Amino acid sequence: MADCPKCPPAGAPLWLATFADLMSLLMCFFVLLLSFATMDAKKFKATAESLENAFGVQRDIEAAEIPMGTSIIAQHFSPASTNPTLLEEVKQSTSQSSTSLDVSLEEKEKIKQEIMEQALDNTQAEAKKIEERLKDDINKGLVSVETQGLKIIIRINEKGSFGSGSAILKSGFEPVMNRITESVISAKGKVLVAGHTDDIPISTDWYRSNWELSAGRSVSVAEFMLKNKKLDPKRIIIEGHADTQPLVPNTSSANRAKNRRVEVILVQDDPTLEFDKTQTHAQE
C-alpha cells in the first residue's frame, strides 16, 4: 500500500536533531562564559530565578536587581578557598610574629615613657596627700616630705622624736607617728624604714656604734607602725646606715642635727618592668 500523503513521516523531523545540537552547543557556551566570569552571588541568584520563570516554573519571584553582563576576562584574580599546608601555616605565623615585633620595638620606648610619666604623676599626687595630712607636723619642723622618682620620703627629724644617743621614741610623739602610719597604710608599695646618724662615734652600754643606734631607731619606728594591724608586716624593710648617707656635710652642729633622722620611704614598683614582662609573654 502506498504511504498516505496526508500523514507526516515517522519519527522526529530532520531539523529537530540539528536544533537540539545547536541548543546543546549554546548551553555549553554559556556555561563556559559563566565559568570564566567573576561570580556575583546576588546577580547569579537573580539570573537563576529569571531562568526558572523562562522555563515554565509558575512562580512569581521578584529579582533584587536586573542582572548585568560581566566580562569573560576576569579583572581580579580570586582563587578558591583552600586549606593551607603545614609549611604555609609555619611561614605565615613567623611573618606575623616578626611584624608584631617590629611594631613593638618602634613604639616600646614611647609607651614606656608614657607609663613612667603617669606613674610619676601618681607619686606626686600621693605625696601631696601625705603633705596635707602632716601639714602641722611639717610646719613644726618635726617631719618633712619629698619625692625622688617613684619614692616618697617621709623624713622624721631627731627633734621631738628621739633623745640624744637613744632609740626610744619620746613621749608625746605618738600622735605624729599615728599620722605617719595612716599615711603609709593609705599608700602603695614597699615601706623602707632607714635610720641615719651623724659622724660622732658612740659607744654605750646600749649601743656599741652608730650602726646599732641607727638600726635601733629604725626598729622603734617600724614596731610603732606595726601596732596598727592594718599595716601588712610584709611591706616593711628595716635598714641602719649610721653616718654613711648624710644629707649635708657633718661640719657643724646644725648639719649634724639634720643628718640624725629616720626616713620612712614608700617605694613604688617600676611599671615599665611589668610592661616588658607582658611584651615578652606576648611574643612567646
C-alpha positions in Angstrom: 0.0 0.0 0.0 1.3 3.4 -0.8 2.0 5.9 2.0 -0.7 8.3 2.9 0.3 11.8 1.6 -1.6 13.4 4.5 0.4 11.6 7.3 3.7 13.1 8.5 6.8 10.9 8.1 7.6 8.5 11.0 10.0 9.8 13.7 11.1 13.3 14.6 11.6 15.8 11.9 15.1 16.1 10.4 15.6 19.7 11.5 15.0 18.8 15.2 18.3 17.0 15.6 20.2 20.0 14.2 18.2 22.3 16.5 19.0 20.1 19.6 22.7 20.1 18.7 22.6 23.8 18.4 20.9 24.2 21.8 23.4 21.9 23.5 26.3 23.9 22.0 24.7 27.2 23.1 24.3 25.8 26.6 28.0 24.7 26.8 29.0 28.1 25.5 27.1 29.9 28.2 28.4 27.5 30.8 31.9 28.4 29.7 31.1 32.1 29.8 29.9 31.7 33.4 32.9 29.7 34.5 35.3 32.3 33.2 33.4 35.3 34.6 33.7 36.6 38.1 30.9 35.2 40.2 28.5 37.6 41.8 26.2 35.7 44.1 23.4 38.3 44.0 23.4 38.5 40.2 23.6 34.7 39.9 20.6 34.3 42.1 18.6 36.8 40.1 19.6 35.1 36.8 18.6 31.7 38.1 15.3 33.0 39.2 14.8 34.6 35.8 15.6 31.3 34.1 13.1 29.5 36.3 10.4 31.8 35.1 11.5 31.5 31.5 11.4 27.7 31.5 7.9 27.4 32.8 8.2 27.4 36.6 4.9 29.0 37.5 6.0 31.2 40.4 6.4 34.9 40.7 9.8 35.9 42.2 10.9 39.5 42.3 14.6 39.9 41.4 16.7 42.1 43.7 18.1 43.9 40.7 18.4 43.4 37.0 21.4 41.1 36.2 24.0 42.7 34.1 26.6 41.2 31.9 30.1 40.6 33.1 33.3 40.5 31.1 34.6 37.0 30.5 38.1 38.3 31.2 38.5 38.3 35.0 39.7 41.7 36.1 40.7 40.4 39.5 42.2 37.1 40.5 40.1 35.4 43.2 41.4 32.0 44.0 39.2 29.4 45.5 39.4 28.8 49.3 42.0 26.1 50.2 43.3 24.6 53.3 47.0 25.8 53.9 49.6 23.1 54.3 51.7 22.8 57.4 54.6 24.6 55.8 52.4 27.5 54.8 51.0 27.9 58.3 54.5 28.0 59.8 55.6 30.7 57.3 52.5 32.8 57.9 53.0 32.5 61.7 56.6 33.5 61.5 55.9 36.5 59.3 53.1 37.8 61.6 55.3 37.5 64.7 58.2 39.4 63.1 55.8 42.2 62.0 54.4 42.5 65.5 57.9 42.6 67.0 59.0 45.4 64.7 56.0 47.5 65.6 56.5 46.9 69.3 60.2 47.9 69.1 59.2 51.2 67.4 56.6 52.0 69.9 58.1 50.4 73.0 60.1 53.3 74.3 57.3 55.8 73.7 54.8 53.6 75.6 57.3 53.0 78.4 57.9 56.8 78.7 54.1 57.5 78.9 53.7 54.8 81.5 56.6 56.2 83.6 55.2 59.8 83.3 51.8 58.6 84.6 53.5 56.7 87.5 55.5 59.8 88.4 52.3 61.9 88.4 50.6 59.4 90.6 53.6 59.6 93.0 53.5 63.4 93.2 49.7 63.3 93.8 50.2 60.8 96.7 53.0 62.9 98.2 50.7 65.9 98.1 48.1 64.0 100.1 50.7 63.0 102.7 51.9 66.5 103.0 48.4 67.7 103.6 47.9 65.1 106.3 51.2 66.0 108.0 50.9 69.8 107.4 51.0 70.8 111.1 54.0 68.5 111.8 55.9 69.8 108.8 55.3 73.4 110.0 56.7 72.5 113.4 59.8 71.0 111.8 59.1 67.5 113.1 58.9 65.8 109.7 59.4 66.6 106.0 58.1 65.0 102.8 59.8 64.9 99.5 59.8 62.7 96.3 62.7 61.1 94.5 61.4 59.5 91.3 59.0 56.8 92.3 59.9 57.2 96.0 58.0 59.2 98.7 60.3 60.0 101.6 58.8 60.9 105.0 61.7 62.2 107.0 61.4 62.1 110.8 63.8 64.6 112.2 65.5 63.9 115.6 63.9 67.0 117.0 61.0 65.7 119.2 61.3 62.1 118.1 64.4 60.6 119.9 66.7 61.7 122.7 70.4 62.1 122.2 72.0 58.6 121.8 68.6 56.9 122.3 66.4 54.7 120.1 63.3 55.1 122.2 60.6 57.3 120.8 59.9 60.4 123.1 56.6 60.6 125.0 54.2 62.9 123.1 55.5 61.9 119.7 52.8 59.2 119.3 50.2 61.4 117.5 52.8 62.3 114.8 53.6 58.6 114.4 49.9 57.8 114.1 49.5 60.2 111.3 52.6 58.9 109.6 51.3 55.3 110.0 47.9 56.3 108.4 49.7 57.8 105.5 51.8 54.7 105.0 48.7 52.4 105.1 46.8 54.5 102.6 49.7 54.5 100.1 51.0 51.6 98.0 54.4 50.0 97.7 57.2 48.7 100.0 57.9 50.6 103.2 61.6 51.1 103.8 62.5 52.3 107.3 66.1 53.6 107.3 67.9 55.1 110.3 70.8 57.6 110.0 73.2 59.3 112.5 75.9 61.9 112.4 79.6 61.1 112.3 80.3 61.4 116.1 81.2 57.9 117.3 79.1 56.4 120.1 79.9 53.6 122.5 77.5 53.0 125.4 76.1 50.1 127.3 73.1 50.1 124.9 74.7 50.8 121.6 78.3 49.9 120.6 78.3 52.1 117.5 76.2 54.3 115.3 75.3 51.2 113.3 73.4 49.8 116.2 71.8 53.2 117.1 70.6 53.8 113.5 69.2 50.3 113.2 67.6 50.5 116.7 65.8 53.7 115.8 64.5 52.1 112.6 63.2 49.2 114.6 61.4 51.5 117.0 59.6 53.4 114.2 58.7 50.1 112.5 57.4 48.5 115.6 55.2 51.5 116.4 53.7 51.5 112.9 53.1 47.7 113.1 50.9 48.2 116.2 48.3 49.2 113.6 47.0 45.9 112.3 46.0 47.4 109.0 49.7 47.6 108.0 51.0 44.5 106.4 54.3 43.4 108.0 55.4 42.0 104.6 55.7 45.6 103.3 58.3 46.6 106.0 62.0 46.6 105.4 64.4 47.9 108.1 67.8 49.4 107.4 70.5 51.1 109.5 73.0 53.3 107.7 74.9 55.0 110.6 76.7 58.1 109.2 77.3 56.7 105.6 74.5 58.7 103.9 74.5 62.2 105.3 72.1 64.8 103.9 74.7 67.6 104.4 78.3 67.5 105.4 78.9 67.0 109.1 80.7 70.3 109.6 78.6 71.9 112.2 76.1 71.0 115.0 73.2 72.2 112.8 74.2 70.0 110.0 74.7 67.0 112.3 71.2 67.6 113.6 69.9 67.3 110.0 71.7 64.1 109.5 70.3 62.5 112.6 67.0 61.2 111.2 64.8 58.2 110.4 63.3 58.0 106.9 60.1 56.2 106.0 60.4 55.6 102.3 57.4 54.4 100.2 59.0 52.6 97.3 56.7 52.2 94.2 57.2 49.4 91.8 58.6 50.4 88.3 55.6 50.0 86.0 57.8 49.6 82.9 59.1 46.3 84.2 55.6 44.9 84.1 55.2 46.2 80.6 58.4 44.5 79.5 57.2 41.2 81.1 53.8 41.5 79.3 55.6 42.1 75.9 57.8 39.1 76.5 54.9 36.8 77.2 53.0 38.1 74.1 56.0 37.4 71.8 56.3 33.8 73.2 
